[in-house]
Every structure is written in C-alpha cells, then in structure tokens.
C-alpha cells in the first residue's frame, strides 16, 4: 500500500513539475515558416526540418537549438 502511494505521489510531482518547467517558453514568439525565399531569414543549423526557414529568430522546434541567420 505504501509503495502504491509513493508511486502515485512521484508521478503527480513529475507531472506538475513539468507543467511549468520553462515559464519563459510561454512568452516566446511563435515561429513563422517563410513561404517566400526573400522572407526566409533564419534556419536550424542541424537542418532538423530540411530546408525549412523562418521569418523570425528563435529556437528550432525539434532540437531546440538557436536558429541561425541565413
């Protein structure tokens, strides 16, 4: 019985800790995929999404590295 309670508390604590682990991410601007090559200014250095480019700087949604200016 005690193990079951500890497991339940551990799972609940992990869930609630993950809900607000990065509050600054909630304030981040959403990335806009560039549809025009002239508007494409930033891209992931690891090419996680192939040649997908963005109009604003930010972090790659896949690997979370900073996008680099083209």
N, C-alpha and C positions, 0 to 999 in steps of 0.2 A: 504494500500500500504506500509506504513512504517513497519507494523508488518511482512509483507512478506519479505522485505529487511533485517530486523533484523534476521529473522529466517534463511534466506539464508546465511548471514554472520556468524551466530553462527555455522551452520552446516559446513561451509567451514573452520572455525577456528578449530573446533574439529577434522576435518579430517586431516588438516595439522599438528596439534599438535601431533596427534597420529602417524604420519608417521615417526617421528624421536624422539619419546619419550624416547627411550633407545638406544643410539648410541653404547654402549658397546656390545649389543646383536649382532650387525652386525659383530663384531670381534671375537665372540665366536667360539670355535672349534665345528664342528658338532659331535653329539653323534653317536657312532658306536655300534650297537647291537652285543653283544657277541654271536657267534654261537657255540662256544666250551666252556664247563663248566670251563676249565682251563683258558680261556681268560676272563671270567666274573669276574670283579673286583669291580664294583660299581652298586648300586641298589637304587631305591627310597625307603625311609623309610616308606612311606604310601602305598606302593605296588599298585600304581595307574594303572600300566600296568601288574599286576600279578607278575610273576616271571621274567619279562624281566630284563636282566642285561646288563651293558655296559662295554666297554673296557677302557673308559677314564672317569675321573671325570667331573662333570658339573652339570646342573640343570635338573630336571625332566621336560620333555616336556608338561606334563599335569598340575601338581600343582606348578611347578617352585621351588620346594624345592631342596636343595643341595643333590646330590646323596651321599650315604654313602658307605664306603669301606666294602666289604664282608670279 
